[in-house]
């Protein structure tokens, strides 16, 4: 049985965030996504579109299966077993991403989709531990601490990738810089990182066991029956339903930012690969600070307010990123070139947007998790966190898909940022009504 506020179990659980953040940071956002669009795909526009399809497929699969897996875990009581299987699948598929080279689009995307789906499934059950590990008055701090530790993990993984694989003439372990071998080798780093640092959870966090575990076949049947009853009676959980609807929208915007932030910086703003790595480091530092600091505001002011504040600043960041390529030239045209200081350029404007995104994306995710933990009935915890993942993925294909579609149609990634801004705006309106 899990004992609330046990420090070793809380820190062991938080280490899973530390472990899996290497995947989102290096593979999804900053290194492999950028490498895929620039080197594996035929061109950057097609690469952006293909990458958006992969993110969309992941979102659809996770949306459909997460509530079912959560319900099964509630019936069987084997949450940690499902997490272990998901983690191992993600680790293996990520390691195999080392092998696809130029032009092997299907091979690369297939492995990425498998790894990303497994990653998301593991996250579903990791989140469901939160209300069992922490007493209610500390949930915000514990969630914020874990998110902050996750960003520290992403930061350290990026630093290791930068020093030993990317920004060096002699990559570690004899990897070559030809054909992007050193860049592809960062996937091996991610796989090893995830495997090692997830071990504390599997060793020291106790699984939630039911008194009478059911056979798997009966558990699956009961899971589907429970899901049907939950869907039929969802109106009885109006606060949960309205929150999940709001999160469905604003989390879609966050997913799109994470999927295309590094790609946008490289192709539209002109960041070099080394600058992309530095961007990732700065984002993780700011996100860790934001998640940890706002954890205290979460417990003091409430999760809803933290979510609303974060969305406002994320919308501002989107506008700055959208205008970054155009504002310097426009200002020079209006005021004359000599009147505009050298620092007022596209890259620095994008840095401002990126810092805001880093500072407020962490609190948004942390406060969303703690809000859900506070309003979830204990007997349906895994199932409802399955729906939590469902709300984050049900339309999560839409943002990346529309980003890729808008980019292809207008032949500029700036058009895709309009999609993100609109999603944040709608999510803000829905959250305000909670």
C-alpha positions in Angstrom: 0.0 0.0 0.0 1.3 3.4 -0.9 1.9 5.7 2.1 1.1 9.4 1.4 4.0 11.9 1.6 6.7 9.3 1.8 9.7 11.1 0.5 11.5 8.2 -1.0 8.4 7.1 -3.0 7.7 10.7 -4.1 11.3 11.3 -5.3 11.3 7.9 -7.0 8.1 8.7 -8.8 9.4 12.1 -9.8 12.5 10.5 -11.3 10.2 9.1 -14.0 9.6 12.6 -15.2 13.4 13.2 -15.0 13.9 10.0 -17.1 11.3 10.4 -19.8 11.9 14.2 -20.4 15.0 13.2 -22.4 12.6 11.7 -25.0 10.4 14.8 -25.4 13.3 17.2 -25.3 15.8 15.5 -27.7 13.6 13.3 -29.9 10.3 15.2 -30.2 11.3 18.8 -30.0 14.9 19.8 -30.5 17.2 17.3 -32.1 15.6 14.4 -34.0 12.5 16.3 -35.2 14.7 19.0 -36.6 17.1 16.4 -38.1 14.2 14.5 -39.7 12.8 17.6 -41.5 16.2 18.8 -42.7 18.0 15.5 -43.5 15.8 12.5 -43.7 12.8 14.1 -45.6 13.2 15.4 -49.1 12.8 19.0 -48.0 11.8 21.0 -45.0 8.2 21.7 -46.0 7.5 18.0 -46.7 9.4 17.0 -43.6 7.2 19.3 -41.5 4.1 17.8 -43.0 5.3 14.2 -42.4 6.3 15.0 -38.8 2.8 16.5 -38.2 1.3 13.3 -39.5 3.4 11.2 -37.1 2.3 13.3 -34.1 -1.3 13.1 -35.2 -1.2 9.3 -35.5 0.2 9.1 -32.0 -2.5 11.3 -30.7 -5.3 9.3 -32.2 -4.0 6.0 -30.9 -3.3 7.3 -27.4 -6.7 9.0 -27.3 -8.5 5.8 -28.2 -6.6 3.4 -26.0 -5.6 5.3 -22.8 -9.0 5.1 -21.1 -9.2 1.4 -21.8 -5.7 0.7 -20.4 -6.5 2.9 -17.4 -9.7 0.9 -16.7 -7.9 -2.4 -17.1 -5.3 -1.2 -14.6 -8.0 -0.2 -12.1 -9.5 -3.7 -12.4 -6.3 -5.7 -12.4 -4.2 -3.5 -10.1 -1.0 -3.9 -12.2 -0.3 -0.3 -13.1 3.5 -0.6 -12.7 3.6 -3.6 -15.0 1.9 -1.7 -17.8 4.3 1.2 -17.2 7.3 -1.1 -17.4 6.2 -2.6 -20.7 5.5 0.9 -22.1 8.9 2.1 -21.0 10.8 -0.8 -22.5 9.0 -0.5 -25.8 9.8 3.3 -25.9 13.4 2.6 -25.0 13.9 0.0 -27.7 12.1 1.9 -30.5 14.1 5.1 -29.6 17.4 3.2 -29.8 16.4 1.9 -33.2 15.9 5.5 -34.5 19.7 5.5 -34.8 19.4 3.5 -38.0 17.1 5.4 -40.4 19.2 7.6 -42.8 18.5 10.1 -45.6 15.3 9.3 -47.5 14.1 6.5 -45.2 11.1 8.5 -44.2 8.7 5.6 -43.5 11.3 3.6 -41.5 12.0 6.7 -39.3 8.4 7.7 -38.8 7.3 4.2 -38.0 9.8 3.8 -35.2 9.0 7.3 -33.9 5.3 6.6 -33.8 5.9 3.4 -31.8 8.2 5.1 -29.4 5.9 8.1 -28.9 2.8 6.0 -28.3 4.7 3.9 -25.7 6.0 7.1 -24.0 2.5 8.5 -23.7 1.1 5.3 -22.3 3.7 5.3 -19.6 2.9 8.9 -18.7 -0.8 8.1 -18.2 0.0 5.7 -15.4 2.7 7.9 -13.9 0.2 10.7 -13.6 -2.3 8.5 -11.8 0.2 7.9 -8.9 0.1 11.6 -7.9 -3.0 11.7 -5.7 -1.9 8.4 -4.0 1.6 9.7 -3.2 0.7 13.2 -2.0 -1.9 14.5 0.5 -4.3 17.0 -1.1 -2.8 20.2 0.4 0.7 19.3 -1.1 -0.4 18.1 -4.5 0.6 21.3 -6.3 4.1 21.4 -4.8 4.7 17.7 -5.5 3.5 18.0 -9.1 5.5 21.1 -9.6 8.6 19.5 -8.1 8.2 16.5 -10.5 7.7 18.7 -13.5 10.7 20.8 -12.5 12.8 17.7 -12.1 11.7 16.6 -15.5 12.9 19.8 -17.1 16.2 19.4 -15.2 16.5 15.9 -16.8 15.8 17.3 -20.3 18.3 20.1 -19.7 21.1 17.7 -18.6 20.4 15.3 -21.5 20.7 18.3 -23.9 24.0 19.3 -22.4 25.4 15.8 -22.7 24.1 15.7 -26.3 25.7 19.1 -27.1 29.1 18.4 -25.5 29.6 14.7 -26.6 27.6 14.2 -29.7 26.6 17.4 -31.6 29.0 20.3 -31.0 32.3 18.4 -31.3 34.5 17.3 -34.1 35.1 14.0 -32.4 31.9 12.6 -31.0 32.1 10.2 -28.1 32.5 6.4 -28.6 33.9 6.9 -32.1 30.7 8.0 -33.8 31.2 9.9 -37.1 29.9 13.3 -38.1 29.2 11.9 -41.6 25.6 11.2 -42.7 24.5 12.7 -39.4 25.6 9.6 -37.4 26.5 11.7 -34.3 23.0 13.3 -34.4 21.3 10.0 -34.8 23.4 8.6 -31.9 21.6 11.0 -29.6 18.7 8.6 -29.8 20.9 6.0 -28.1 21.6 8.5 -25.4 17.9 9.0 -24.9 17.1 5.3 -24.7 19.9 4.7 -22.1 18.9 7.8 -20.1 15.2 6.7 -20.0 16.0 3.2 -19.0 18.4 4.0 -16.2 16.6 6.9 -14.5 13.2 5.3 -14.6 14.5 2.4 -12.4 13.8 4.2 -9.0 10.0 4.2 -9.7 10.0 0.5 -10.5 12.2 -0.4 -7.5 10.7 1.8 -4.8 7.2 3.0 -5.6 4.6 0.5 -4.5 2.0 -0.7 -6.9 -1.7 -0.2 -6.1 -3.0 -3.7 -5.5 -6.6 -4.7 -5.1 -7.6 -7.2 -2.5 -9.0 -9.6 -5.1 -7.2 -9.4 -8.4 -9.4 -10.6 -11.3 -8.4 -12.8 -14.3 -7.3 -10.6 -17.2 -10.2 -11.6 -19.4 -12.7 -10.7 -16.7 -10.8 -7.5 -16.0 -11.0 -6.5 -19.6 -14.7 -7.2 -19.7 -15.2 -5.2 -16.5 -13.0 -2.4 -17.9 -15.2 -2.0 -21.0 -18.4 -2.1 -18.8 -16.9 0.5 -16.5 -15.9 2.7 -19.4 -19.4 2.5 -20.8 -21.0 3.4 -17.5 -18.6 6.3 -17.1 -19.3 7.6 -20.5 -23.1 7.2 -19.9 -22.9 9.0 -16.5 -20.2 11.6 -17.4 -22.7 14.4 -16.7 -22.5 13.3 -13.0 -18.9 14.5 -13.1 -19.6 17.9 -14.6 -16.5 19.6 -13.2 -14.2 16.8 -14.6 -16.0 16.9 -18.0 -15.7 20.6 -18.4 -12.0 20.6 -17.3 -11.2 17.8 -19.7 -12.9 19.7 -22.5 -10.8 22.8 -21.8 -7.6 20.8 -21.5 -8.4 19.1 -24.8 -8.0 22.4 -26.5 -5.2 24.2 -24.8 -3.0 21.0 -24.5 -3.4 20.6 -28.3 -1.7 23.9 -28.6 1.1 22.9 -26.3 1.6 19.6 -28.2 2.0 21.5 -31.4 4.5 23.9 -29.9 6.6 21.0 -28.6 6.4 19.2 -31.9 7.4 22.2 -34.1 9.2 24.7 -31.8 12.7 23.5 -32.8 11.7 23.1 -36.4 10.3 26.6 -36.6 13.4 28.1 -35.0 15.6 26.3 -37.5 13.7 26.8 -40.7 11.9 30.1 -40.2 14.2 32.0 -37.8 17.4 30.6 -39.1 18.8 28.9 -35.9 21.8 26.7 -36.4 21.8 23.2 -34.9 24.0 24.3 -32.1 21.6 27.2 -31.4 18.7 24.8 -31.3 20.5 22.9 -28.6 21.1 26.1 -26.6 17.5 27.0 -27.1 16.5 23.6 -25.7 18.7 24.2 -22.7 17.3 27.7 -22.0 13.7 26.4 -22.4 14.3 23.6 -19.9 15.9 25.9 -17.4 12.9 28.4 -17.6 10.3 25.6 -17.6 11.9 24.0 -14.5 11.9 27.3 -12.7 8.3 28.0 -13.7 7.0 24.6 -12.8 8.7 24.6 -9.4 7.8 28.2 -8.5 4.2 28.0 -9.6 3.7 24.8 -7.7 3.5 27.0 -4.6 1.0 29.3 -6.2 -1.0 26.3 -7.3 -1.5 25.3 -3.7 -2.1 28.9 -2.6 -4.1 30.5 -5.4 -5.6 27.4 -7.0 -4.8 25.4 -10.1 -7.4 27.1 -12.3 -5.7 30.5 -11.9 -2.3 29.1 -12.6 -3.6 27.5 -15.8 -5.3 30.8 -16.9 -2.2 32.9 -16.3 0.0 30.5 -18.2 -2.3 30.4 -21.2 -2.3 34.3 -21.4 1.5 34.4 -21.5 1.7 31.5 -24.0 -0.6 33.4 -26.3 1.7 36.5 -26.0 4.7 34.2 -26.8 2.9 32.9 -30.0 2.3 36.5 -31.2 5.9 37.4 -30.7 7.2 34.3 -32.5 4.8 35.0 -35.3 6.0 38.6 -35.7 9.7 37.9 -35.1 10.6 37.4 -38.8 8.8 40.5 -39.9 9.1 43.1 -37.2 12.7 44.1 -37.7 12.2 44.8 -41.4 8.9 46.6 -40.8 10.5 48.8 -38.1 13.4 49.6 -40.4 11.0 50.6 -43.1 9.0 52.9 -40.8 11.7 54.4 -38.7 14.8 54.0 -41.0 17.6 51.4 -40.6 19.8 53.6 -38.4 17.0 54.1 -35.9 16.8 50.4 -35.1 19.4 48.9 -32.7 21.3 45.8 -33.7 19.8 43.7 -31.0 16.3 44.2 -32.4 16.4 41.2 -34.8 14.4 38.1 -35.5 16.5 35.8 -33.4 16.4 37.9 -30.3 12.6 38.4 -30.7 12.2 34.7 -30.9 14.3 34.2 -27.8 11.8 36.4 -25.9 9.0 34.2 -27.1 10.9 31.0 -26.3 11.7 32.2 -22.8 8.0 32.9 -22.2 7.0 29.5 -23.6 9.5 27.8 -21.3 8.5 29.7 -18.2 4.8 29.1 -18.6 4.5 25.7 -20.3 5.8 23.9 -17.2 3.2 25.5 -14.8 0.4 24.9 -17.3 1.2 21.1 -17.4 1.9 20.8 -13.7 -1.3 22.8 -12.6 -3.4 20.7 -15.0 -2.1 17.5 -13.5 -2.7 18.7 -9.9 -6.2 20.0 -10.7 -7.1 16.7 -12.2 -5.7 14.9 -9.1 -7.8 17.0 -6.8 -11.2 16.4 -8.5 -10.8 12.7 -9.4 -12.7 10.1 -7.4 -10.4 7.5 -5.9 -12.1 4.4 -7.2 -11.7 5.6 -10.8 -8.3 7.1 -10.6 -6.5 5.2 -13.4 -9.6 5.3 -15.6 -10.0 9.0 -15.1 -6.4 9.7 -15.8 -6.9 7.6 -18.9 -9.6 10.1 -19.8 -7.1 12.8 -18.8 -4.7 11.5 -21.5 -7.7 11.1 -23.8 -8.6 14.8 -23.4 -5.0 15.7 -24.2 -4.9 13.5 -27.3 -8.4 13.2 -28.7 -8.0 16.2 -30.9 -4.2 16.5 -30.5 -3.8 15.3 -34.1 -5.7 18.5 -35.1 -3.1 21.1 -34.1 -0.1 19.4 -35.7 -2.2 18.4 -38.7 -3.4 22.0 -39.2 0.1 23.3 -38.6 1.5 21.1 -41.3 -1.5 21.9 -43.6 -1.2 25.6 -43.1 2.6 25.4 -43.6 2.2 23.5 -46.9 -0.6 25.7 -48.2 1.0 29.1 -47.4 4.6 27.8 -47.7 5.5 29.3 -44.4 5.5 28.0 -40.9 4.2 31.3 -39.6 0.8 30.3 -40.8 0.9 27.4 -38.4 1.4 29.7 -35.4 -2.1 31.2 -36.0 -3.5 27.7 -35.4 -1.7 27.5 -32.0 -2.9 31.0 -31.0 -6.5 30.2 -31.7 -6.3 26.9 -29.7 -4.9 28.7 -26.7 -7.6 31.4 -26.9 -10.4 28.9 -27.0 -8.8 26.9 -24.2 -8.6 30.1 -22.1 -12.3 30.8 -22.6 -13.3 27.2 -21.6 -11.0 27.2 -18.6 -12.4 30.5 -17.3 -15.8 28.9 -17.1 -14.7 26.1 -14.7 
